[in-house]
Amino acid sequence: MLEQPWKDPRFFPITIDTVMAYFCQRENPFFDVNSDNAFIMMQHQVASGPQFDEMLKRIEGIQYVLVQPPSSPPLFVVRKQKRMSADKITPLCHYYILDGTVYQAPDLYTFLHSKLIGIIDPLRNAFLEAIEMTRFSSSKGYSWEFKTKPSKRVDEEEEEEMDDNNYLNNQKKDKDEEDSLTVRATPYQQLRTDMLLQELTTQFKSDQLKIEMPQPTTDQSNSQQYQAPSSPVLTTDFQGLIFEGLNQSSEAAMYVEQEHE
């Protein structure tokens, strides 16, 4: 009944004195023909007025009364109620008449249900669109990738475009100067890498690296004239240590051959 209005174009005009007679027609689907109003109308042929209201107060049952205020042309409000005594009533429903058309006013449950349905559907669509725009990377974490930007005025778009270009140029310069590791790695990865390198450097110090050189097997005089160093000059480069030791070994071998000749 909420979406089923009723109107009788033959009834004219509708005023505050005739609105109850208009509402209490048998063709009106909102009107109960077994109500007290129908019973009094059959006996006295009246539908409103002070005398009619006094008769309703002396009868118990389903009744229709005009709510004043806010009833005034072109809007009128009719209340359906159940009367238990002269001073005790229970409202059941409200109807409003706007420009001759009768509507049933929704109750609180129907009103809230309609509003929640109207809110939940756009909210669900917004969450679905937000999920599609989320991105995740192991190095950067969560990020957003928007497909379209909201429409704005032309002046604001031009100003923002210029600011964006300047910002991108500055960012490009900064990125060229930054280390690639800093660009790709997260702060956790950077700190973790530095900590591991520091632990390895402390555990494997450069002064612990020794290369024992073979002693030449020659005469005592030759061994006194030439003394091969027991260890090369220590460097932190492992490859440099190996090549330096090999060069010294080759020089010692060449010197021994010259002495034998």
C-alpha positions, 0 to 999 in steps of 0.5 A: 500500500505504500506505493499505491496512491489513490485519487478521485478527480470527481471530488472538488474542491478539497478543503479542511471542511471536506477533506474527511468526506473525501478520505472516507469514501468507500472507493478509497482503499485506505479507508476501512468500511468497518470503522467507527467513521463509516458507522457514524456516517451511515447514521448521521450523514456527516463526516467531520465537524465538532459534533462528529469528533464528540461522537468518535470519543464515545465509541471504541474501535478503529477511527480516522481523525484529521491531524491539526496542525499541520493540516492545511491546503494543499497538504492534509494529514489523517491518522488511523487510530484505535480508541480504547477509551475517551482519553486513551488511543493507539496510533496505527498509521498516518496518511497524507493527502497532497493535491487530492492524492492520498498516500500512506506514510511509511513507518519507521522500519520501512523508512530506515530499511529504504535508507539503508538499502540506498546506502549499502549498495553504493558503499559496496560498489565503492569498496569493490572499486577500491579493491581493484585499484590496490596494488602490493609490492614486496619492496614498496608495500601497498599502493594505489593505482587510480584509473581516472582522476576526478573532473575539475575546472580547467584553470585548476587542472592547468595549475595542477598539471604545471605543478605535477610537471615540476614535481616530476622533474625534481623527482627525476633529478633526485632519483638519478642522484640516489643509489638504485638500492635506496630506490628499490629497497625498503628501510627494513631491507637497508638496515638489515643489509647494513647490519649483516655487512657489519657483522661479517666485517667484524667476524672476518677481519683483514689482519686474520688473512695470512698467506704463507710463502714457500721458502726457496731451497738454496745454499745458506749464502743464497738464503742469506742474500735473499729473504722472501717475505713471510707474508705479503702486504695485507690488503682488504681485497682478497683478489689483491692478496692472491695476486701479490703473493703469486708475484712474490713467489715468481720473483723468488723462483727467478732469483734462485734460477739465476744463482744456479746458473 
